[in-house]
Amino acid sequence: MGQPVSDISVIDELHLMKNYYQTNVTKNYAFRKEQLNQLKSSILNHEEELYECLYADLKKNKEESWVTEIGFVVAEINAGLKNLYKWMKPKKTSTNLINLPSKSFVLPEPLGVVLIIGPWNYPLQLLFTPLVGAIAAGNCVVLKPSEFAPATSSVMKKIIAEVFSKEYILYVEGEGADVIPRMMNNFIFDHVFYTGSTATGKIIYKMAAENLVPVTLELGGKSPCIVESDANISVAAKRIAMTKFSNAGQMCVAPDYLLVHSKIKERFIETLTSTIEKFFTKDVLNNNEYAKIINEKQFGRLLKYLGQGKIIYGGKYNKEKLFIEPTVIENVSMNDDIMHEEIFGPILPVISFNSDEEAKKVIEQNPNPLALYVYTSSKQKEKYWLTNIAFGGGCINNSSWHLTNHYLPFGGRGFSGSGKYHGKYSFETFSHFKAIMKTPTWFDPALRYPPLKGKLKIFKQIIR
Ligand code: NAD
């Protein structure tokens, strides 16, 4: 389709989108399917460019870029293509006694014009995965990428402009603090889907509340990772090292800190540090499989954590290359920033515990983590952690990979967010489910109509 050059303001463009949505074109099954196919082809046509730009922004290698960005979105599109017909179909439900012989069904319908706001750490995945759900559900979409991954953003802009008209999918770049309030304060979106920090999430939530716009908030937090005394140490060390230091720890579901049972702490740390070295080599700075910190602001924020507690592995950094070595720290104080702020970098505090109660107290300092991980071979321990902490989602004997299974709903709770997405949950997030009852006219008992006096007994029999 291509996007014509125009100098109209973004607000005018949003109104054009609303008009376009009202033509009902986007509600059609064949249309939605076609757009998902177009999006997939456009992404794949720009695959090499995306690799280059993800490398430029974050020093992500090709393999990681496929697993966590390009392939991730392609898999989401394929799941959408496979299931769209089923998701879109009206769903019959049962009807209760008082309403018989009516029939009831639920009709999924699109929300309208929705805004999707993305962060910089997985710039493609976190903007385009919700986009897939929004397209599948039949919406018009405004995409606002993070300004901090500019190379990837320029390719995403091209991907969108090459296949979609601006009335359908509008790509809006710019500083979030400027362009987002401008849009949200001058146009009533039908939904806002935001991924980013908890602090900005509160700003978005307030702006949306002004017009009662529903929101999905995918936020951050401090995700604990518990290693119990009966854990398989070498497997735990591999799975933790892999996800904590992938993308240099700039991952919302990375284990933020470790709680390791004191019985195995020494053995575990030894295994963990040797695993880190095996995975990322001694010369991490020159290792192409290890990402960089996104920018100087984040680099500066992370450096302050290196002075909190005792570094037992790593700790080297290079400002020019925005590099921080995988680092393990112990003896952190619960009052230090490192134990109150989301780390979002390659620094891993290790805290030992003797009882579950003791570990639980540490976790409760930062309520509602986005994820929780527990390494154990005991069903009882597993149950304890799954039922005693309120968190978004998580893994047993694994870290972060729950996010890659699109059959699972992904999202936080409370401080780590509200709402869920991925696979059919994205479709649901971007749909309204109209509840409809269809009542025949041939049966019209007087029971339901006034006067009601004397009908209490029969009501009590029917409604209970
Ligand atoms: P951020 O809050 O700085 O930015 C996110 C988006 O909000 C960007 O598009 C930005 O332009 C916009 N923005 C920034 N300030 C704004 C303002 N004042 N008003 C309106 N919009 C504004 O977040 P980030 O630094 O890009 O991302 C890192 C955070 O995101 C971490 O906390 C991380 O845990 C979280 N995150 C969560 C998930 C998840 O799925 N739950 C995924 C990735 C990242």
Boltz pocket constraint, residues with backbone or C-beta under 6 A from the ligand:
constraints:
  - pocket:
      binder: B
      contacts: [[A, 117], [A, 118], [A, 119], [A, 120], [A, 121], [A, 122], [A, 126], [A, 144], [A, 145], [A, 146], [A, 147], [A, 174], [A, 175], [A, 176], [A, 177], [A, 178], [A, 180], [A, 181], [A, 195], [A, 196], [A, 197], [A, 198], [A, 199], [A, 200], [A, 201], [A, 203], [A, 204], [A, 217], [A, 218], [A, 219], [A, 220], [A, 221], [A, 251], [A, 252], [A, 342], [A, 344], [A, 370], [A, 412], [A, 416], [A, 417]]
      max_distance: 6.0
